[in-house]
């Protein structure tokens, strides 16, 4: 491995270490800390909020505000956030902002778990029904409609049972949070069972939230003097009027983790990783494709590790790519390539589990296009690599085999011939004369073994001897 490759590898290892072990900057003591949370609730979001709560506790912040705007997200990440909020030693307020923001699905659960709930006038919350990946009830009913008799009824019954279990679990969870914070439990259950939503003013009138404020500064003024009972039993009176505010936005680490916690990005990274290792195998010693491929493969697997995926689907997807690579080396007449493409698509469909929201779904067009692209890249580059292996050598000692030259003389007991514009020491099993045409048959260190191709004639020049 070259020096430059080693340097690049060292930087990449350092970057991965910062990505995994990097910590956000510390908060100012006795300040109101604001965590800006935008987009889907993912493992990266969970990590950001949990670390933010810990840092606020360590700094002795008087209040932690989660400024929230989300369409929902992963159930596992949401529950991890709520568990940390319930055990927090610092008061936590969830503020749905800016104007036009929403706290839908998982955001509603997080809002209910807060000590203080607030919204901007033009925001909304609700629609907390659990949605599994792979389509809604309409698609399931169409699939069941294609079946007949007992099989169709059994499929519908199983689907209804699973949906009922998920709905009842989510409804009970949100109702328990509403009872803990003394908020509207009826709306909590309706948000799960009927996907109900509310505007900010409706939520204030319905006892779902405590405050409606157009800005954070107005909210801090309204909350001043509000009593909060922590889960430890301690009662805290908020003193927020004129408090110092420190905003903590997602850093580069969270942005990268959010990018990795996406099945489509993870699949693309896995493909790049397999491509890199494949190129390294076809051209040993290149180093860079192998190193970059291994890093991409590990990043892709790390991204999938953060998601509730079906690892059997991941294995099937990887096996499909290996089958497409195998098409280059085995005379299967397309069987391995077609089978690999089918395994790739099916693995992608089976990979995402039922706890992954629909917007994380690996769609059929994405899988087919990536499968075809993989087949084209692997087969195309592999074919070129195999052709280059079979091509004649154009450099090095091996390229001298078969070359012809002319004997030019003898010096120091060595016979020299001009071959490809250079004088080479040669050895031959028969006498050679100046001007003889010779052909290279082998290499012995720095000496070429040659055969004489000029016919021997009587009375010709005396032979050279070495």
C-alpha positions, 0 to 999 in steps of 0.5 A: 500500500502506498504512502498516499493511500495510508495517509488517506486511510488514516484520515478516514479512520479519524473521521469515522472515530469522530462520527461515532464518538464525537460529542456536541459542545457543552451548554452554558450553565443556568441557561435555557437550552433549545434543541432544534429538531426538524424532519423525521424521528430517526436514530440520529434524532434520538441520539441528538436529543438524549445527548442534549438532555444529558448535557443540559443536566450536566450544565445545570440548565434551568429549562430544556426546550425541544423546538419540534417540527416532524411528520413522525418517525421510527417507533423505537427512536420515539420510545428511546427519546420519551424514556430519557425525557421521563427520567430527566432531571431538568424541566423539558418543554416541547415547542412546535415551531416555527409557524406552520410546523407540525408534531404528527405521529411520533411527534404527538407522543413526544409532545405529550411526554413533555413537562410543558407543551406549547405550539405556535398559532399556525401549527398542528398535532395528531394523526398518530395512528401506527402505519406499517411499511408496504402500503395501507389497508387498501393495498392489503384488501386488494391483495386479499381480494385476489384470494378465495375462500378460507385462505383469503379470510385467514389473511384478512384475519391475520392482518386485522389482528396485527393492526389491532395489536399495534393500534391498541399498544400505541393508544395505551402508550399515548393515553398513559402519557396523557394521564401522567401529564394530566392532559386530554386523554380522549384526544390522545386515544382518538389521535391513534385510533382515528388519526385525529388532528388538532390546530394549536388553538383547538389543542389549547382549548382541549387541554392538550397543551399549556401555551400558544406563543408566536415566538420563543421569547413570548413563550418564555415570558408566559412560562415564567413562574410555571410549576413543573413536577419532575418524575423524581418527585421534585417540584421546580418553578420555572424562571424563564423571563429574560433568561439567556437562550442557547440554541443547539442545532444539529451538527455535522455528526447528526446530519451524517447519521441522519443520512446513513439512517436511510435504507436507500442510502445504506443500500447504495453504500453497500453496493459501492462497497461491493463494487470497490472490493470487486474492482480490488479483486480484479486489479490486485494491488490498486488498494484505493478501490478496496479501502474505499469499498470496505469503508462504504460497506461498513458505513452501509451496514452501520446505517442498516444497524440503526434501523429495524431491518430484516437481516434475512432480506439484507443477506438476500440482497447481498447474495443477489449482487454476488450472483451478478458478479458470478455471472462473469466467471461461470458459463451460466448463460445469464441464469446467475445474472437474472437470478441475482437481479431477482434476489436483489429486488426481493431482498430489498422488498423484504429488508425493511421491517414492519416498524419502519414508516412508509417514507423509508420504504425501498420502492420497486422502481428504486430496487429495479433501477439499482439492480439493473445499474449493478448488473450493467456496472459489474458485467461491463467493468468485469468484461473489460477487466477480463479482456485486459487480462487476456490481452498480450503483454505490452510492457516488462520482460514478458513483452520481449518474447517474440521480438526480433532484432539484429546482432551488432557485435561482441564486446567483453566476451558478450554478444549484443543484439539491437532489439526494439532500439536497445542493445541487449546481451543475447545467448544462442544455441548456435553460432551467431554472426554480425548482421544475423536476424534473431528472435527472442525466446526467453529471458535469463536475468538481464540476458535474452535467449534467442534463436537465429532466423537468418539462414547459414550460408557457406563462406559467410562471416565468421561466427561470434563466440562468447 
